[in-house]
């Protein structure tokens, strides 16, 4: 026999149901607002920079990285359009890419940025759209990037010429050395060409071999000699995504070597880089050989680390570090490029429209189901809209204290910042969390191949 609900229980049930429905409606409204801002920025690009790499949103002029356009913004933004259901815009971008994009050009490029923005973008476009031309472009690009690995150590040079294969700059950093296996590995799996995976994996292994006795890597290394030329160790730019890719290569490819390298690296990071201030968790800068603390610097690029901690199952540190990043954000209403977390003073005052703290909120929301991360995301979104929006798009800030704008809107604003905001607020079925691994440029990759 069914028991009748008491009036108190019924009222509580109705209140909770109403609150849940209001929350879902609010999230849906936020997701729609993010989509509207994507369209605002994209329409500015279409009007003033169509066919070029990027828009300069203050002067309303196009910007190309090199002498010719590589369609950086359309390629980087394409999978975000598909996720948002912007079929008209995606179709226009696709036509532009296939009509205009060629890598047979007399230019020298920075391999790291081309890999994460273009190669990653083409691979996710192929997986989500299915057009074989995306994969053909990715394969051609991969071949032109491969010469960077022709070094005595197998760790790559920084620059390569698309037509001649000539490489330049043996002084490289862990992020640029170690952030290729997701893209190159996926290219291997989709084309059946092992060389891509093998080259990128060897670079990771060779870099890991050169960690210090206490398990840390430095900031700059000579890839010809294997000697470190800068021994400062941290989780920020020039090192950051090296650690990210060790973990994600295991998640995407099941590569046990990468998992072991990640686990050992995390022991050293949490032993030497982690720092307690005022009961808060931060990660600073130390000497890679001694572990001696050199600086109490933390910044926007460091805020990716809660997402990595979450993926690794270390929720306690992930949540504490996200709170520290949120405190940094709220110092001036939007995050600076870096602060001294000891004094809580700004060191570098720019805000480059970066996504990392939003990325971490997305992961923490998924794992904890705590609405405070949705509230964080709403705070991030409203601040970016308030301080960075222009009549032609979005501009990065030259100074977060004065809120002075600068004339730049990087392609990752479409690929990462707006994407992470959108998936944070959207129902999970928009992009099922399980089975998807995001590259460092937030291009979603799925394991669609058979081993």
C-alpha positions, 0 to 999 in steps of 0.5 A, a space after each residue: 500500500 502506498 503511503 500518502 506524502 505529508 503536507 510538509 514533505 509535499 511542500 518541500 518537494 515542490 519547492 526543490 522542484 521549482 528551484 531545480 527548474 529555475 536553475 535549469 532555465 537560468 543555465 539555458 538562458 546563460 548558454 543562449 547568451 554565450 551563443 549570442 556573444 559568439 555570434 557578435 564576435 563572429 559577425 565582427 570577424 566576418 565583416 572586417 576580417 573575413 578570410 584572415 587569421 583574426 580580427 583586430 576589434 578596436 581598429 576593425 582591421 584584419 590580422 594575419 600571423 604570417 605573410 598570408 592567412 592560414 584561416 586561424 579563426 575559422 578553423 579554431 572556431 569551427 567545432 564551437 559552431 557545431 556544438 552551438 548548433 550554428 549550422 549557417 555559420 559553420 557552413 560558411 566557415 567550411 566553404 572558406 576553409 576549403 576554398 582558401 586554406 593551403 599549407 603549400 606556402 613560403 612561410 616559416 611557422 611556430 610549430 606549437 601554435 599551428 599544432 594546437 590551433 590548426 591541426 587540432 581544429 582540423 581533426 575535431 572538425 573531421 570527427 564532428 563533421 565527417 568531411 574527408 577534406 578536413 582529414 586530408 588537410 590535417 595529414 598535409 599539415 602533419 607532414 609539413 610539421 614532422 621535420 621539427 623532430 629531426 634533432 639529435 634528441 628527438 625533441 623538436 625545434 620551435 619553427 619549421 618552413 612549410 615548403 622547405 622543411 628547414 627548422 630553426 631554434 633549438 632552444 625550446 620549452 616543455 610546453 612546446 615540446 610536449 604538447 603534440 601527442 593528442 593531435 599527432 596521435 589522433 592523426 596517426 589513428 585516423 590515417 593509419 600512419 604510426 610516424 606521427 604518434 611515434 615522433 610526438 611520443 618520443 619527444 615526451 619521453 626524452 623530455 621526461 628523461 631529462 627531469 631533475 633528480 627531484 622530478 621537475 623540469 625547467 623552463 627552457 632546454 636545448 634540444 640539440 644537447 639536451 641541456 637545460 638553459 633555464 632551470 625555473 620550474 612551475 606549472 605556468 606558460 612554457 611548461 603547463 600543457 606538458 603535464 596536461 598531455 601526459 595525463 590526457 594521452 593516457 585517457 585518450 590512447 590508454 598509453 600507460 607510459 604517459 600515465 606513469 610519467 604523469 603520476 611521477 611528475 605529480 608527486 614532485 609538483 605537489 611536493 615542491 611547487 605547492 605552497 600554502 599562504 593564509 590557508 590557501 593553496 597556490 603553486 609557485 616557482 622553484 629551482 628544478 634541481 633544489 626545490 628552492 622557492 624562487 617566486 610566489 607567482 601565479 597567473 591566468 595560465 596556471 588556472 588550468 591546473 584544477 582541471 588536471 587535478 580533477 581529471 586525476 581524481 585529486 578533488 581536494 586540491 582542485 577545489 582549493 586551487 580554484 578558490 585561489 584562482 577565483 580570488 585572483 579574478 576578483 582582485 580587480 573584477 577580472 583576472 590579470 596575467 599574473 600576480 604575486 600571491 604572497 602580496 596579492 599584487 598584480 605583476 602583469 596586468 593584461 587579460 588576454 581573454 584566456 579560458 583556463 579558469 573557466 575550463 577548470 570550473 567546467 571540470 569541477 562542476 562535472 565532478 562535484 555537481 556543485 552549483 557554485 561553479 556555475 555561479 563562478 562561470 556566470 561571474 566570469 562571463 559577465 566580467 568578460 562581457 562588461 570589460 572586453 566587449 566592443 562593437 565589433 567583437 571582444 578585445 583583450 585588456 591591456 590593464 585589468 586595473 584601468 580596464 584599458 583595452 588592446 587591439 587583439 582578439 585571439 582565435 582561442 577566444 572562439 575555440 576555448 573561452 566561449 566554448 567552455 562557457 557554453 558547455 558549462 551552462 549547457 545540458 551535458 548531452 550537448 557534449 557528453 563528458 565521457 569519451 571526449 578528451 579536450 586538447 589544450 586548445 579545447 578541440 574535443 577528440 573522441 576515440 573513434 578508431 579501433 586499436 
